Amino acid sequence: MSWKKSLTVLKSLLLLCFICTQTPFLLALEKDRIIGENDLQPAGKSKFPAQIIDSIGILAIGCTVTHIGGGIAITAGHCFSDKETRLRRNLPCRSDNYDVQWGVNHEQDPTLESHCVKILETEFSENFDYAIFKVDPSPKSSIAVNLAQAVSGSKISIFSHPDSRPLEWSQFCALEPFQPNQIQYECDTEAGSSGAAVLDKNWGVVAIHNGYSPVHNKNGGTLIANIPYFKRVRKTGRML
């Protein structure tokens, strides 16, 4: 191969690498994915705090939901809309698809069923993929959000309903920041894990799981700290 052809190939490879590293994670999503060996394991109150188990629910359409207090729940924006949508606030819930069953795990039946009464804020774009909505009745248990910026290399894990199964835990993996509003990780997930809270080692919510990127061979999600709703919460000191 001539040096000119070699140079052309090298330029092409460098361009491909640049595209791969610059592609917004949320534009490259596919279904949630097991990365490497399957580390998912059943999660119940015999192994984890009841507060965690009873604060996590499953939408009627299959996504995972987390109650963060005051009847406010979080999930992925693509669970409410399969089309790209910019920031929207104060929308009605018009479907039973957004009813939630809480506390479903291998050791017990649902502890509560709630209805979505209002979508407080949602976005599904190249920057964010989240939905924050009000439910009624409100679960007694909740998981607090961690509004501090997530630290690269810190331990995280995910409780979710993969393939609509009873609650399972991903085990711990390392957090890998990718772009300003997004993180990556190799914690295992499957379809149905979308919307699950990504928890730090102290069980605080640091992100919302969105899916798998074949471009980066990682699962990933939207950082809680950078979501507009939670920026207002940090400023006012209260849920809105």
C-alpha positions in Angstrom: 0.0 0.0 0.0 1.4 3.4 -1.0 2.0 6.1 1.7 -0.8 8.2 0.1 -3.3 5.3 0.5 -2.1 4.7 4.0 -2.6 8.3 4.9 -6.1 8.3 3.5 -7.0 5.2 5.6 -5.5 6.8 8.7 -7.5 9.9 8.2 -10.7 7.8 7.7 -10.0 5.9 11.0 -9.4 9.1 12.9 -12.6 10.7 11.5 -14.5 7.5 12.6 -13.0 7.7 16.1 -14.0 11.4 16.3 -17.5 10.7 15.2 -17.8 7.8 17.7 -16.7 9.9 20.6 -18.8 13.0 19.7 -22.1 11.2 18.8 -24.6 12.2 21.5 -25.4 9.1 23.5 -29.1 9.6 23.3 -29.1 9.7 19.5 -27.5 6.2 19.4 -29.7 4.3 21.8 -30.9 0.8 21.3 -32.7 -1.6 23.7 -31.1 -2.0 27.1 -28.3 -4.5 27.1 -26.3 -7.1 29.1 -22.7 -6.2 28.8 -20.3 -9.1 29.2 -21.6 -11.7 31.7 -25.2 -11.3 33.0 -24.9 -9.8 36.5 -28.6 -9.3 37.1 -29.9 -10.9 40.3 -33.3 -10.9 42.1 -33.9 -8.1 44.5 -36.1 -8.4 47.6 -36.4 -7.2 51.2 -34.3 -10.1 52.5 -31.3 -8.6 50.8 -32.0 -4.9 50.5 -33.8 -2.1 52.5 -37.5 -2.1 52.3 -37.3 1.6 51.5 -35.5 0.8 48.2 -37.8 -2.1 47.2 -41.1 -0.3 47.8 -39.9 3.0 46.2 -39.5 1.3 42.8 -42.4 0.6 40.5 -43.2 -0.6 37.0 -45.4 1.3 34.5 -48.2 -0.5 32.8 -46.2 -0.1 29.5 -43.2 -1.8 31.1 -40.7 0.9 32.1 -39.2 1.2 35.5 -40.2 4.1 37.8 -38.8 5.5 41.1 -40.6 7.5 43.7 -38.5 10.4 45.0 -41.0 11.7 47.6 -44.2 13.7 47.8 -45.9 11.7 45.1 -43.3 12.6 42.5 -41.8 9.9 40.3 -39.1 9.7 37.7 -38.6 7.6 34.6 -37.3 8.0 31.0 -38.8 10.5 28.6 -39.1 7.9 25.9 -41.5 5.9 28.1 -44.0 8.8 27.6 -43.2 9.6 24.0 -41.5 7.5 21.3 -40.8 10.7 19.3 -38.2 13.3 20.0 -39.6 16.0 22.1 -38.2 19.2 23.5 -38.8 20.4 27.1 -42.5 20.3 28.1 -44.1 21.0 31.4 -47.5 20.5 33.2 -49.1 17.9 30.8 -52.1 15.7 31.6 -51.8 12.0 31.8 -54.3 10.6 29.4 -53.6 6.9 29.5 -53.8 3.9 31.8 -50.4 3.0 30.3 -48.9 5.2 33.0 -50.4 3.4 36.0 -47.7 2.2 38.4 -47.4 -0.9 40.5 -44.9 -0.5 43.4 -42.8 -3.0 45.2 -43.1 -5.9 42.8 -40.3 -8.4 43.5 -39.6 -12.1 43.8 -40.7 -12.2 47.4 -44.0 -10.2 47.3 -46.8 -8.9 45.2 -47.3 -5.2 44.6 -47.6 -3.1 47.7 -49.6 -0.3 46.0 -51.0 0.8 42.6 -50.9 4.5 41.6 -52.2 6.5 38.8 -50.3 9.2 36.9 -52.1 12.5 37.5 -49.8 15.0 35.9 -46.5 15.1 33.9 -44.5 17.9 35.7 -41.7 18.0 33.2 -40.3 15.8 30.4 -37.8 15.9 27.5 -36.6 13.3 25.0 -33.9 14.8 22.9 -30.1 14.5 22.1 -29.5 16.2 25.5 -32.0 14.7 27.9 -34.3 11.7 28.3 -36.4 11.9 31.4 -40.0 12.4 32.7 -41.0 13.6 36.1 -44.6 13.0 37.0 -47.1 13.1 39.9 -48.8 9.9 41.1 -51.7 9.2 43.4 -51.9 7.6 45.8 -48.3 8.3 46.8 -46.0 5.4 48.0 -44.9 5.8 51.7 -41.3 5.0 50.8 -39.0 7.1 48.6 -35.4 7.4 47.4 -33.7 10.8 47.7 -32.1 12.4 44.8 -28.4 13.4 45.0 -28.1 16.8 43.4 -24.3 16.9 43.6 -22.4 16.3 40.4 -21.6 12.6 39.9 -17.9 11.7 40.3 -16.1 9.6 37.6 -15.2 6.2 38.8 -17.6 6.1 41.7 -19.8 3.0 42.3 -23.3 3.0 41.0 -26.0 0.3 40.5 -29.5 0.0 39.1 -32.7 -1.7 40.4 -35.1 -2.3 37.5 -37.8 -4.5 36.0 -35.9 -6.1 33.0 -38.3 -7.6 30.5 -41.1 -6.7 33.0 -39.8 -9.3 35.5 -40.0 -8.8 39.3 -37.3 -6.4 40.6 -33.7 -7.2 39.8 -30.4 -5.6 40.8 -27.5 -4.9 38.4 -24.8 -5.2 41.1 -22.2 -2.4 41.2 -20.3 -0.9 38.3 -18.3 2.2 37.7 -19.7 5.6 36.6 -18.2 6.9 33.4 -19.1 10.5 32.5 -19.5 11.0 28.7 -21.1 14.3 27.9 -22.3 17.2 30.1 -25.8 15.8 30.7 -25.1 12.1 30.3 -23.1 9.2 31.9 -22.1 5.8 30.7 -21.6 2.5 32.6 -21.5 -1.2 32.2 -24.2 -2.1 34.8 -26.5 -4.7 33.2 -30.0 -3.8 32.0 -32.6 -5.2 29.6 -35.7 -3.9 27.9 -38.0 -2.7 30.8 -35.0 -1.2 32.7 -35.6 2.1 30.9 -36.4 4.9 33.4 -34.8 3.2 36.3 -32.9 5.3 38.8 -29.1 5.0 38.7 -28.1 4.9 42.4 -24.8 5.8 44.1 -23.3 3.6 46.8 -25.4 5.4 49.4 -28.6 4.7 47.4 -29.1 8.3 46.2 -30.4 8.9 42.7 -27.7 10.4 40.4 -29.2 9.6 37.0 -32.1 8.1 35.1 -31.2 5.1 32.9 -32.0 5.5 29.2 -30.6 2.6 27.2 -27.7 1.0 25.4 -25.5 2.6 22.7 -23.9 0.3 20.2 -21.6 3.1 19.1 -20.0 3.2 22.6 -20.9 -0.4 23.7 -22.2 1.1 27.0 -25.4 1.6 28.8 -26.1 5.1 29.9 -28.4 7.7 31.3 -29.3 11.3 32.0 -27.7 13.1 35.0 -30.1 14.2 37.6 -28.1 17.3 38.6 -28.4 18.8 35.1 -32.1 18.3 34.5 -33.9 21.7 34.5 -36.5 20.6 37.1 -33.8 19.6 39.6 -31.8 22.7 39.0 -34.8 24.6 40.2 -35.1 22.3 43.2 -31.5 23.0 44.1 -32.2 26.7 43.8 -35.4 26.7 45.8 -34.6 23.9 48.2 -38.0 22.1 47.6 -39.8 19.9 45.2 -41.9 22.0 42.8 
